[in-house]
Amino acid sequence: MELPQLCNIQALVKEIKGGMFSNIDYPNSFVSPSAYDTAWLAMIPDSEQPFSRPMFENCLNWVLNNQREDGSWGELDGHGNNTIESLPATLACIIVLKRWNSGNPHQIQNGLDYVRANVEKLVGDNNYEQRPRWFAIVFPAMLELASAVGLEIVFPHPIRGAVIDILNQRQQILDSEELVGKNHYPPLLAYLEALPPLYDAHQEQIAKRLSFDGSLFHSPSATARAYMATGNDKCLAYLQSLVQTCADDGVPPLYPIDEDLMKLCIVNQLQRLGLAEHFLQEIKDVLAQVYRNYKNEELSANPINSEPTQLYKDSLAFQLLRMHGYSVSPWTFCWFLNNPEILDEIEKNPEYFSSVMLNVYRATDLMFAEEYELQEARSFARKSLEKTMTTGSRGPDDVTFTSFRKVIEHELDFPWLTRMEHLEYRMWIEEKDMNALWMGKASFHRWSRDNNLSDMGFGREKTTYCYFATAAAIGVSLPYDSHVRLILAKSAILITVADDFFDMEGSLNELKSLADAVKRWDGKGLSGHSKTIFGALDSLVSELAEKHLQQQGRDITNDLKDIWYETFASWLTEATWSKSGRTPSMEEYLETGMISIAAHTLVLTASCFLNPSLPNYKFRPAQYDTVTKLLMLVPRLLNDIQSYQKEIADGKQNSVILYLRENPEADIEDSVAYVRELIATKEKELLEHALMDGFSDLPRPCKQLHLFCMKAFQMFFHSSNRYDSNTEMIDDVQKAFYIPLKLQTPKPLIKLMLNQLPLPLHHHSRSKNDYQSVANCFNIYGKRSLAAPRVRWPVSRNFGYKNNIVMGVPPKIRFSFF
């Protein structure tokens, strides 16, 4: 990348940091105001002049000043289009303008025109089941309230039937549901402002369900109605605090907001977008603070108080903290397994809790050995997500909308260890209509051709695959122009060609001569392919040794020669077995096979150029770190599972075949299952050694490179031998290098928007537009009972409730470039 482009990126990053992280300790500054909730606060009459002015005039002023040109208020999707939520929000705003005789008549008329014109577009002829429950409760209520203040709304004939259906659906809900029942989430009481006046008589029920801060389910609109119905001083104090905090910017859909959850979501977004390298210190500071808050038994100033919300937060915290090397117990979020009430709620409402379960499932990607609670959580989350997928698509407003189903399918079908970071970034960006800051460049064909490795006439020509793996797998940890990528790609190309020469092309005499030449590091007497391979190897080692001497002042020529000879010697051993018909023992095979897969040759060589770099003594076979030995084993076993059928046909050996030979009572399926189980165990061990401190003195960048290298092998060999296929990888390679991102009009400044509407979910539409980037949204609802047993972080949390059922919904976070 040229200097001007780099400077532009640095300037943009600086601007983002100034706009985002300068306010990170003030979570309300990240929340998009809710027109619906702001209108409801503006409806509260002043205590001294109840018939002429509202109590919160700044809320009324916000409504006056924030109508859009099309006459609407309310949420927009990622493309700037109105969502179904805009219908009740616009009605609430024109109702409050009519109530206080504010603004000009055109504002009210424009709002009415918008509602009439867009009901058919946003609601259409959707059948009964396709309309969100919240909409069926709230929209009729706003129509009734509009009529009560003298606003006449006459719908076009084609849509009248749909409106009548919505009214009937609401009546059925009111007739069949309890005010606070166990079978519907959220309960009716969460929609208090949208319930008929007779529900105001349930003052005892309302008071009982108030949070310690005086809110009703942390919803400004529901609390506004609760105050108007009861005059409760705690409700008033909550509303006054809310307005004072939000000043003239409109009130948020949820208040208060959990600061730690907000920060965790910001870090999560930066990582998923591939931007983490630009915010390393900020991410470090955020995670350190979150960890201290848990470890020191400190509560956030504004805790979230629903079980599902807490589960979302705890699972996200576990995932991010463990990924960054913090020692956290699985019980930080697996406490839900000991809570029969929440388990029952999730099982009865899998779609409703799908975002929570998706986050739980992602957290279990970081499972270490013998963490059985994580396996249990993973199995439960997977079953719940699969149930969500099989319920069928019930329309664009349902959580099973295509975009969300795509995200779930991706998570369930492709284990995290098999997914390449670069393609994950691309998927995340395209789902969220954002621009990438890093583009790959495929420039290694020249090196391959210059050394005659791409025209050998035998074996696999995998230059593109090798670069793809290095660029897509390790993009998260290395700068875009890192020479470590070059080292990995060149080494992988050479390993592929040389391995194929030993495996299928060279005679035993040719192979012995080449291995001996590598041992002596003298290519005299070699010819043909042997001469070409040694020449490329000598050129690569010389280049790397010179670069390392310049950068770090140490000559690693002999270290590089030794590790390459170790690799060539292992290939010769395997070729000798094959050509002589000798069958090694399993132990003997693995001792050689762990070397011949050459994963350590790749990662240790490249680790010398990291900062901090690989310690000198870790380059010697006797001193290989445990994480290196695990990396040598897992790819070998992965390759064996995908190649045993070919090896049987060619008369060669691998671990699957040898297990079958040493266990005559077993069949081939038993042998494959044994090797897969061994892989699963060693993967978990490698993950723990790569992420956690205390197992070795390898620098963290070196351990991370081990993990990314394993992910590359997982990508190639998890479900099939994709490396040998000339077609399976085409789509991924095209997306990584050639196909432009599919974006809307680029936007030049990153902005964090929290536009998830609060519980009660009268705002949360679950519309097609809402789920356009559902991977980046979370919709987590439910109830909480502190009476239920709960194992959680190693702290004691008292949220200030006694047997209350408290519910809350965290906001939806969306990053976009303006």
C-alpha positions in Angstrom: 0.0 0.0 0.0 1.3 3.4 -0.9 2.1 6.0 1.7 -0.8 8.3 0.9 -3.3 5.4 1.3 -1.7 4.4 4.6 -1.8 8.0 5.9 -5.5 8.2 5.0 -6.1 5.0 7.0 -4.2 6.4 10.0 -6.1 9.6 9.8 -9.4 7.8 9.7 -8.5 5.6 12.6 -7.5 8.7 14.6 -10.9 10.3 13.8 -12.7 7.1 14.9 -10.8 6.9 18.1 -11.6 10.6 18.9 -15.2 10.1 18.1 -15.8 6.8 19.8 -13.4 6.1 22.6 -13.5 9.6 23.9 -17.1 8.8 25.0 -16.7 5.2 25.9 -17.3 5.8 29.5 -20.6 7.5 28.7 -22.7 4.7 27.1 -25.8 6.8 26.6 -23.8 8.8 24.0 -23.8 5.7 21.8 -27.5 5.2 21.9 -29.8 6.3 19.1 -32.8 8.1 20.6 -36.2 6.4 20.5 -38.9 8.6 19.0 -41.6 6.3 20.5 -40.2 6.6 24.1 -39.4 10.3 23.8 -43.0 10.9 22.7 -44.4 9.0 25.7 -42.3 11.1 28.1 -43.6 14.2 26.3 -47.2 13.0 27.1 -46.7 13.3 30.8 -48.5 16.5 32.0 -46.8 19.0 34.2 -47.9 18.7 37.8 -48.7 22.4 38.1 -50.2 23.0 34.7 -51.5 19.6 33.6 -53.7 20.9 30.8 -51.4 23.3 29.1 -47.8 22.0 29.2 -45.9 18.7 29.5 -43.6 17.9 32.4 -40.6 17.3 30.1 -40.7 20.1 27.5 -37.3 19.1 26.1 -38.8 15.8 25.0 -41.6 17.6 23.2 -39.1 19.9 21.6 -37.2 16.8 20.4 -40.3 15.5 18.7 -40.9 18.8 17.1 -37.4 19.0 15.7 -36.9 15.4 14.5 -39.6 14.6 12.0 -38.2 13.4 8.7 -39.0 14.8 5.3 -41.4 12.0 4.5 -43.4 12.8 7.7 -42.1 9.9 9.8 -40.3 9.3 13.1 -38.7 6.1 14.2 -36.1 3.6 13.3 -34.3 3.3 10.0 -32.5 0.2 8.8 -28.9 0.0 7.6 -29.9 1.3 4.2 -31.8 4.3 5.5 -35.2 2.8 4.9 -38.1 3.0 7.4 -38.9 -0.1 9.4 -42.3 -1.3 10.7 -41.4 0.4 14.0 -41.9 3.8 12.3 -45.7 3.3 12.2 -46.3 3.3 16.0 -43.5 5.8 16.5 -45.0 8.2 14.1 -48.4 7.8 15.6 -47.0 8.5 19.1 -45.3 11.6 17.9 -48.3 13.1 16.2 -50.5 12.2 19.1 -48.2 14.2 21.5 -48.1 17.2 19.1 -51.9 17.1 19.0 -52.2 16.6 22.7 -50.2 19.8 23.4 -51.3 21.7 20.3 -47.6 22.1 19.4 -45.9 22.6 16.1 -47.6 23.5 12.8 -50.5 21.6 11.3 -48.4 20.4 8.5 -46.3 18.2 10.8 -49.4 16.3 12.0 -50.8 16.0 8.6 -47.6 14.8 7.1 -47.3 12.2 9.9 -50.9 11.0 9.1 -50.1 10.8 5.4 -47.0 8.8 6.1 -48.9 6.2 8.2 -51.7 5.9 5.6 -49.2 5.5 2.8 -46.9 3.1 4.4 -49.1 0.6 6.3 -49.6 -1.4 3.2 -45.9 -1.3 2.4 -44.7 -2.2 5.9 -47.5 -4.5 7.0 -49.0 -5.5 3.7 -51.0 -8.7 3.4 -48.9 -10.6 5.9 -50.9 -13.3 7.6 -51.6 -13.6 11.3 -48.5 -15.4 12.3 -46.1 -13.2 10.4 -46.8 -10.1 12.5 -44.7 -9.6 15.5 -46.6 -9.9 18.8 -45.4 -6.5 20.0 -46.7 -4.8 16.9 -50.1 -6.5 17.3 -50.3 -5.0 20.8 -48.8 -1.5 20.2 -50.1 -0.5 16.8 -53.8 -0.8 17.6 -53.2 1.0 20.9 -51.7 4.0 19.0 -54.6 4.0 16.6 -57.0 4.1 19.5 -55.1 6.9 21.2 -54.9 8.9 18.0 -58.7 8.6 17.7 -59.1 9.7 21.3 -57.2 13.0 20.7 -59.2 13.7 17.5 -57.0 12.4 14.8 -58.9 10.5 12.1 -57.1 7.9 10.2 -58.9 6.3 7.3 -56.9 3.5 5.6 -57.2 2.7 1.9 -59.6 -0.1 1.1 -57.0 -2.8 0.2 -55.3 -2.5 3.6 -58.4 -2.4 5.8 -58.6 -6.2 6.1 -55.0 -6.3 7.3 -55.7 -3.6 9.9 -58.8 -5.5 11.2 -56.7 -8.6 11.5 -54.2 -6.8 13.6 -57.0 -5.5 15.9 -58.4 -9.0 16.2 -54.9 -10.4 17.0 -54.5 -7.8 19.7 -57.8 -8.7 21.3 -56.9 -12.3 21.3 -53.7 -11.6 23.1 -55.4 -9.5 25.7 -58.0 -12.2 26.2 -55.6 -15.1 26.5 -52.5 -13.7 28.3 -52.0 -12.9 32.0 -50.6 -9.6 32.9 -47.4 -11.3 34.0 -47.5 -14.9 32.8 -44.9 -17.6 32.3 -45.8 -18.5 28.7 -45.2 -15.2 26.9 -42.1 -13.1 26.8 -42.1 -10.2 27.5 -45.3 -10.2 29.6 -48.2 -8.0 28.9 -47.2 -5.7 31.7 -44.1 -4.8 29.7 -46.4 -3.1 27.2 -48.3 -1.1 29.9 -48.5 2.1 27.8 -50.2 0.2 25.0 -52.8 -1.6 27.2 -56.4 -0.5 27.7 -57.1 1.9 30.6 -58.6 -0.9 32.7 -55.1 -2.2 33.2 -54.2 0.9 35.1 -56.2 -0.4 38.0 -53.5 -3.0 38.6 -51.5 -0.5 40.6 -50.3 -3.1 43.1 -49.0 -5.3 40.3 -47.3 -2.4 38.7 -45.6 -1.3 41.9 -44.5 -4.9 42.6 -42.7 -5.1 39.3 -40.8 -1.8 39.5 -37.0 -2.1 39.5 -35.0 -0.6 42.3 -34.4 2.5 40.1 -38.1 3.0 39.7 -38.4 1.8 36.1 -40.8 -0.7 34.7 -38.6 -3.2 32.8 -36.1 -0.4 32.2 -38.5 1.0 29.5 -39.0 4.7 29.4 -42.4 4.4 27.7 -43.8 1.8 30.0 -42.5 3.7 33.0 -44.1 6.9 31.7 -47.4 5.2 31.6 -46.8 3.6 35.1 -46.2 7.0 36.5 -49.3 8.5 34.9 -51.3 5.6 36.3 -49.9 5.4 39.8 -48.1 8.7 40.5 -45.3 6.6 42.0 -42.5 8.8 43.2 -39.9 6.2 42.2 -41.2 6.2 38.7 -40.9 10.0 38.6 -37.3 9.9 40.0 -36.4 7.4 37.3 -37.9 9.6 34.5 -36.3 12.8 35.8 -32.9 11.1 36.0 -33.4 9.8 32.4 -34.3 13.2 31.0 -31.5 14.9 32.9 -28.9 12.4 31.6 -30.1 12.5 28.0 -30.6 16.3 28.0 -32.1 17.5 24.7 -31.0 14.5 22.6 -34.1 12.4 23.0 -34.5 9.4 25.4 -33.0 6.0 24.6 -35.1 2.9 24.2 -33.5 1.3 27.2 -32.3 3.0 30.4 -30.0 2.5 32.2 -27.4 0.9 29.9 -24.9 -1.6 31.1 -21.5 0.1 30.5 -19.5 -3.1 30.5 -21.8 -4.7 27.9 -21.5 -1.6 25.8 -17.7 -1.7 25.9 -17.7 -5.5 25.2 -19.9 -5.0 22.1 -17.6 -2.3 20.8 -14.6 -4.5 21.1 -16.5 -7.4 19.5 -17.4 -5.2 16.6 -13.9 -4.0 16.0 -12.6 -7.5 16.0 -15.2 -8.9 13.7 -14.6 -6.1 11.2 -10.9 -6.8 11.2 -10.0 -3.4 12.7 -8.6 -4.6 16.0 -5.0 -4.0 15.0 -5.7 -0.3 14.9 -7.2 -0.2 18.4 -4.9 -2.5 20.4 -4.4 -0.3 23.4 -8.1 0.7 23.6 -9.2 -2.9 23.5 -6.6 -3.8 26.1 -7.9 -1.1 28.4 -11.5 -2.1 27.9 -11.0 -5.8 28.6 -8.8 -5.0 31.6 -11.5 -2.9 33.1 -14.2 -5.5 32.4 -12.1 -8.2 34.0 -11.4 -6.1 37.1 -15.1 -5.4 37.5 -15.8 -9.1 37.6 -12.8 -10.1 39.6 -13.2 -7.4 42.2 -16.9 -8.0 42.6 -17.7 -4.6 41.2 -21.0 -4.0 39.5 -21.5 -1.8 36.6 -23.1 1.5 37.5 -26.1 0.5 35.4 -26.5 -3.3 35.6 -28.6 -5.3 33.2 -31.2 -7.3 35.1 -32.7 -9.9 32.9 -31.3 -13.4 32.8 -31.0 -13.6 29.0 -29.3 -10.2 28.8 -26.9 -11.3 31.6 -26.3 -14.5 29.7 -25.5 -12.6 26.5 -23.1 -10.3 28.4 -21.4 -13.1 30.3 -20.9 -15.3 27.3 -19.5 -12.4 25.3 -17.2 -11.4 28.2 -16.0 -15.0 28.4 -15.3 -15.2 24.7 -13.3 -11.9 24.5 -11.4 -12.3 27.7 -10.4 -15.9 27.0 -9.3 -14.9 23.5 -7.1 -12.3 25.0 -5.4 -14.6 27.5 -7.5 -13.9 30.6 -8.1 -16.8 33.0 -11.9 -17.1 33.1 -14.0 -20.1 34.2 -16.6 -21.6 31.9 -19.1 -21.0 34.8 -18.9 -17.3 34.0 -21.7 -18.0 31.6 -22.5 -21.7 32.0 -24.5 -20.8 35.1 -27.6 -20.9 33.0 -27.3 -24.7 32.9 -28.1 -24.8 36.6 -31.2 -22.6 36.1 -34.2 -24.8 35.2 -36.4 -21.8 34.7 -34.3 -20.2 32.0 -33.6 -23.5 30.3 -37.4 -24.1 30.2 -37.9 -20.6 28.7 -35.3 -21.2 26.0 -36.7 -24.6 25.1 -40.2 -23.2 24.7 -39.1 -20.1 22.8 -36.1 -21.0 20.7 -36.6 -18.3 18.2 -37.1 -15.7 20.9 -33.7 -16.6 22.5 -31.9 -17.4 19.3 -29.5 -14.4 19.5 -28.5 -15.4 23.1 -27.9 -19.0 22.1 -25.9 -18.0 19.1 -23.6 -16.0 21.4 -23.4 -18.9 23.8 -22.5 -21.2 20.9 -19.8 -18.8 19.8 -18.3 -18.7 23.3 -18.0 -22.5 23.4 -15.7 -22.3 20.4 -12.9 -21.6 22.9 -13.3 -24.9 24.7 -10.2 -26.4 26.5 -9.7 -30.0 27.4 -12.1 -31.5 30.0 -14.3 -28.4 30.1 -17.4 -30.6 30.1 -19.7 -27.7 31.1 -18.8 -26.0 27.9 -19.6 -29.1 25.9 -23.0 -29.2 27.6 -23.6 -25.6 26.9 -22.6 -26.1 23.3 -24.9 -29.0 22.8 -27.8 -27.2 24.3 -27.2 -24.0 22.3 -26.8 -26.0 19.1 -30.1 -27.9 19.6 -31.8 -24.6 20.3 -30.4 -23.0 17.2 -31.3 -26.1 15.1 -34.8 -25.9 16.4 -35.0 -22.3 15.3 -33.8 -23.3 11.9 -36.5 -26.0 11.5 -39.5 -23.9 12.6 -39.8 -22.5 9.1 -39.7 -19.0 7.7 -42.8 -17.1 8.9 -42.3 -13.9 7.0 -39.9 -11.0 6.9 -40.7 -9.8 10.4 -39.6 -13.0 12.0 -36.3 -13.8 13.6 -35.9 -16.7 11.1 -35.6 -14.2 8.2 -33.1 -15.2 5.6 -30.2 -13.0 6.8 -30.3 -14.4 10.3 -30.7 -18.0 9.1 -27.6 -17.5 7.0 -25.6 -16.4 10.1 -26.8 -19.4 12.1 -26.1 -21.8 9.3 -22.6 -20.4 8.9 -21.9 -20.9 12.6 -23.3 -24.4 12.8 -21.8 -25.7 9.5 -18.3 -24.3 9.8 -16.5 -24.7 13.2 -14.6 -21.6 14.2 -11.2 -23.4 13.8 -11.9 -24.0 10.2 -12.9 -20.4 9.3 -10.4 -17.9 7.8 -10.3 -14.5 9.5 -10.2 -12.5 6.3 -13.3 -14.2 4.9 -15.0 -13.7 8.3 -14.3 -10.0 8.1 -15.7 -9.9 4.6 -18.9 -11.6 5.6 -19.3 -9.3 8.6 -18.7 -6.2 6.5 -21.1 -7.3 3.7 -23.8 -8.2 6.1 -23.4 -4.8 7.7 -22.8 -2.6 4.6 -19.4 -1.4 5.7 -16.1 -0.8 4.0 -12.9 -2.7 4.6 -9.6 -1.1 5.5 -7.5 -3.9 4.2 -7.3 -5.6 0.8 -5.1 -8.5 0.0 -2.7 -8.7 -3.0 -1.8 -11.9 -4.7 1.8 -11.3 -5.6 3.5 -14.6 -5.0 3.1 -16.2 -8.4 6.2 -14.3 -9.5 8.4 -15.9 -6.8 7.0 -19.3 -7.6 7.7 -18.9 -11.3 11.1 -17.3 -10.8 12.2 -20.4 -8.9 10.6 -22.7 -11.4 8.3 -24.2 -8.8 5.1 -23.6 -10.7 6.3 -25.5 -13.8 7.5 -28.8 -12.3 5.2 -30.9 -14.4 4.0 -33.1 -11.4 2.1 -32.8 -8.2 0.1 -29.9 -6.9 0.5 -26.3 -8.0 -0.9 -24.5 -5.0 0.7 -21.1 -5.1 -2.7 -19.3 -4.8 -3.9 -21.6 -2.1 -0.7 -21.0 -0.1 -1.0 -17.3 -0.2 -4.7 -17.4 0.4 -4.1 -19.4 3.6 -1.5 -17.0 4.9 -3.5 -13.9 4.0 -6.9 -15.2 5.1 -5.9 -17.0 8.3 -3.4 -14.7 9.9 -4.8 -11.3 8.9 -6.0 -10.6 12.4 -2.6 -10.5 13.9 -0.3 -9.1 11.2 -0.1 -5.7 9.4 -1.3 -5.7 5.9 2.2 -5.6 4.5 3.9 -7.9 6.9 6.8 -9.9 5.4 5.7 -12.8 7.7 3.0 -13.4 5.1 5.6 -13.7 2.4 7.7 -16.1 4.5 4.7 -18.4 5.2 3.5 -18.3 1.6 6.9 -19.0 0.0 7.6 -21.8 2.5 4.3 -23.4 2.0 4.8 -23.4 -1.8 8.2 -25.0 -1.5 6.9 -27.6 1.0 4.1 -28.6 -1.3 6.4 -29.1 -4.3 9.1 -30.9 -2.4 6.6 -33.2 -0.5 5.0 -34.2 -3.9 8.4 -34.9 -5.3 9.2 -37.3 -2.4 5.7 -38.7 -2.5 5.1 -39.4 -6.2 7.9 -38.4 -8.6 11.4 -39.1 -7.4 13.2 -42.4 -7.4 14.6 -43.5 -4.1 18.1 -42.7 -5.2 17.1 -39.2 -6.3 15.4 -38.7 -3.0 18.4 -39.8 -1.0 20.6 -37.6 -3.0 18.4 -34.6 -2.5 18.1 -35.2 1.3 21.9 -35.6 1.5 22.4 -32.3 -0.4 20.1 -30.6 2.1 22.1 -32.1 5.0 25.4 -30.9 3.5 23.7 -27.8 2.1 25.5 -28.4 -1.2 23.6 -28.9 -4.4 26.6 -30.2 -6.4 25.7 -33.3 -8.4 21.9 -32.6 -8.4 20.0 -32.4 -11.6 16.4 -32.0 -12.9 13.7 -31.5 -10.2 16.1 -32.1 -7.4 18.3 -29.3 -8.5 15.3 -26.9 -8.9 14.0 -27.7 -5.4 17.3 -27.3 -3.7 18.0 -24.1 -5.6 14.6 -22.6 -4.4 15.3 -23.8 -0.8 18.8 -22.3 -0.8 17.5 -19.0 -2.2 14.7 -18.8 0.4 17.0 -19.6 3.4 19.6 -17.1 2.2 16.9 -14.4 1.8 15.4 -15.1 5.3 18.8 -15.3 7.0 19.9 -12.0 5.6 16.7 -10.3 6.5 16.9 -11.6 10.0 20.5 -10.5 10.4 19.5 -7.0 9.3 16.5 -6.8 11.5 17.6 -8.5 14.7 21.4 -8.8 14.4 21.5 -12.6 14.7 22.5 -15.1 12.0 19.9 -17.9 11.9 21.3 -19.6 8.8 22.2 -22.8 10.6 18.9 -22.9 12.4 17.0 -22.6 9.2 19.1 -25.3 7.5 18.6 -27.7 10.4 14.8 -27.4 10.5 14.6 -27.9 6.7 16.8 -30.9 6.8 14.7 -32.4 9.6 11.7 -32.0 7.3 13.4 -33.4 4.2 14.7 -36.4 6.3 11.2 -37.2 7.4 10.0 -37.2 3.8 12.8 -39.6 2.9 11.8 -41.9 5.7 8.2 -42.1 4.6 9.3 -42.6 1.0 11.6 -45.4 2.1 8.7 -47.1 4.0 6.5 -46.8 0.9 8.9 -48.1 -1.6 10.2 -50.9 0.5 6.8 -52.0 1.8 7.7 -51.6 5.4 4.9 -51.0 7.9 5.9 -48.7 10.8 4.3 -48.8 14.3 1.8 -46.1 15.2 4.4 -44.5 17.5 7.1 -44.6 14.8 4.7 -43.3 12.2 3.5 -40.3 14.3 7.1 -39.4 15.3 8.0 -39.0 11.6 4.6 -37.8 10.4 4.5 -34.9 12.8 7.6 -33.6 11.1 6.7 -34.5 7.6 3.5 -32.4 7.7 5.9 -29.5 8.1 3.6 -27.2 10.1 6.4 -26.5 12.5 8.7 -25.6 9.6 6.2 -23.0 8.6 5.4 -21.5 11.9 8.8 -21.5 13.6 10.5 -20.0 10.6 7.9 -17.2 10.4 8.0 -16.7 14.2 11.6 -15.5 14.0 10.3 -12.4 12.3 7.6 -11.5 14.8 7.9 -8.9 17.5 8.8 -10.2 20.0 10.4 -13.1 18.1 10.8 -16.8 18.7 13.5 -17.5 21.4 16.6 -19.0 19.8 16.5 -22.3 21.6 12.9 -23.0 20.6 14.2 -23.7 17.1 15.9 -26.9 18.2 13.9 -30.1 18.0 14.7 -31.2 21.5 13.4 -27.8 22.7 10.2 -27.6 20.7 7.5 -26.1 22.9 4.4 -28.1 23.7 2.2 -25.9 21.6 4.6 -26.5 18.6 4.3 -30.3 19.2 0.6 -30.1 19.3 0.6 -28.1 16.0 2.8 -30.8 14.5 0.3 -33.5 15.6 -3.1 -32.0 14.8 -2.5 -31.2 11.1 -1.0 -34.6 10.6 -4.1 -36.3 11.9 -6.4 -34.0 10.0 -4.5 -34.9 6.8 -4.6 -38.6 7.6 -8.4 -38.6 8.0 -8.9 -37.1 4.5 -6.2 -39.1 2.8 -6.4 -42.7 4.1 -8.5 -44.0 1.2 -5.9 -42.7 -1.3 -3.1 -44.1 0.9 -4.7 -47.5 1.0 -4.9 -47.5 -2.8 -1.3 -46.4 -3.1 0.0 -48.9 -0.5 1.1 -46.2 1.9 0.5 -45.8 5.7 -1.2 -43.3 7.9 -2.6 -43.2 11.4 -6.1 -44.4 10.4 -4.7 -47.4 8.6 -2.2 -48.2 11.4 -4.9 -48.0 14.1 -7.0 -50.5 12.1 -4.0 -52.8 11.7 -3.1 -52.7 15.4 -6.8 -53.2 16.5 -8.1 -56.1 14.4 -11.5 -56.0 16.1 -12.1 -52.5 14.8 -13.5 -51.4 11.4 -12.6 -48.4 9.4 -15.3 -46.3 11.0 -13.9 -47.1 14.4 -10.5 -46.1 13.3 -11.6 -42.8 11.8 -13.6 -42.1 15.0 -10.6 -42.8 17.2 -8.4 -40.3 15.2 -11.2 -37.7 15.2 -11.5 -38.0 19.0 -7.7 -37.6 19.3 -7.9 -34.5 17.1 -10.7 -33.0 19.2 -8.7 -33.5 22.4 -5.4 -32.1 21.0 -7.2 -29.2 19.4 -8.5 -28.1 22.8 -5.0 -28.5 24.3 -3.5 -26.4 21.6 -6.1 -23.8 22.0 -5.4 -23.5 25.7 -1.7 -23.3 25.2 -2.0 -20.7 22.5 -4.4 -18.4 24.4 -3.3 -18.7 28.0 -0.2 -17.7 29.8 1.7 -20.0 32.1 2.3 -23.0 29.8 5.5 -21.7 28.0 7.7 -18.7 27.6 6.8 -18.3 23.9 5.8 -14.7 23.2 2.1 -14.2 22.6 2.5 -13.4 18.9 4.3 -16.7 18.3 1.5 -18.6 20.1 -1.1 -16.8 18.1 0.7 -17.8 14.9 0.5 -21.4 16.0 -3.3 -21.1 16.4 -3.7 -19.4 13.0 -1.6 -22.0 11.4 -3.8 -24.8 12.9 -6.9 -22.9 11.6 -5.4 -23.0 8.1 -5.0 -26.7 8.3 -8.5 -27.1 9.7 -9.8 -25.1 6.7 -8.1 -27.4 4.3 -8.8 -30.8 5.9 -11.7 -30.5 8.3 -14.5 -31.9 6.1 -12.6 -33.0 3.0 -9.2 -32.6 1.3 -9.8 -29.1 0.0 -6.1 -28.5 -0.5 -5.9 -31.1 -3.2 -9.1 -30.1 -4.8 -9.0 -27.7 -7.7 -12.6 -26.5 -7.3 -13.6 -26.5 -3.6 -11.6 -23.4 -2.7 -12.4 -21.3 -5.8 -15.2 -19.3 -4.2 -13.2 -18.5 -1.1 -10.1 -17.5 -3.1 -12.2 -15.3 -5.3 -13.8 -13.5 -2.3 -10.5 -13.0 -0.7 -8.6 -11.5 -3.6 -10.7 -10.7 -6.6 -14.5 -10.1 -6.0 -15.2 -6.6 -4.8 -17.2 -6.1 -1.6 -20.9 -5.9 -2.1 -21.7 -2.6 -0.4 -24.1 0.2 -0.5 -22.7 3.7 -1.0 -19.6 4.0 1.1 -19.8 6.2 4.1 -16.8 8.1 5.4 -17.0 8.1 9.2 -17.5 5.2 11.6 -20.5 5.7 13.8 -21.8 3.5 16.5 -25.6 3.3 16.7 -27.6 1.5 19.3 -31.1 1.4 17.8 -32.4 -1.7 19.4 -35.7 -0.8 21.0 -36.3 -1.6 24.6 -38.4 -4.0 26.3 -41.4 -3.9 26.2 -40.8 -4.8 22.6 -43.4 -2.5 21.2 -40.6 -1.0 19.2 -38.7 -4.1 18.2 -40.0 -5.0 14.9 -37.8 -8.0 14.0 -38.5 -6.8 10.5 -36.6 -7.8 7.4 -34.7 -4.6 7.6 -33.8 -5.1 11.2 -32.3 -8.4 10.5 -30.4 -7.3 7.4 -27.3 -7.3 9.7 -28.6 -9.5 12.4 -25.2 -11.0 13.0 -24.4 -7.6 14.5 -27.6 -7.3 16.5 -28.8 -9.0 19.6 -32.3 -9.4 20.7 -32.4 -10.9 24.0 -35.4 -10.9 26.2 -36.9 -12.8 29.0 -37.5 -12.8 32.7 -35.4 -13.4 35.7 -35.9 -14.9 39.1 -33.2 -14.6 41.6 -34.8 -17.4 43.6 -33.4 -19.9 41.0 -30.0 -21.4 41.6 -27.3 -19.8 39.6 -23.6 -20.4 39.3 -21.9 -17.3 37.9 -18.6 -15.4 38.0 -16.6 -15.8 41.2 -18.4 -12.9 42.7 -21.6 -12.2 44.6 -24.1 -10.2 42.7 -27.1 -8.6 44.3 -29.1 -6.7 41.8 -31.3 -5.3 44.4 -34.3 -7.4 43.8 -36.4 -9.7 46.0 -38.3 -12.3 43.9 -39.0 -9.7 41.3 -39.3 -10.8 37.7 -37.1 -8.2 36.0 -36.7 -7.9 32.3 -34.6 -5.8 30.0 -33.3 -5.7 26.5 -29.9 -4.5 25.6 -29.6 -2.3 22.6 -28.6 -3.3 19.1 -25.1 -2.2 18.1 -24.4 -1.3 14.5 -21.2 0.1 13.1 -21.3 1.9 9.8 -19.0 4.1 7.8 -20.5 7.5 6.9 
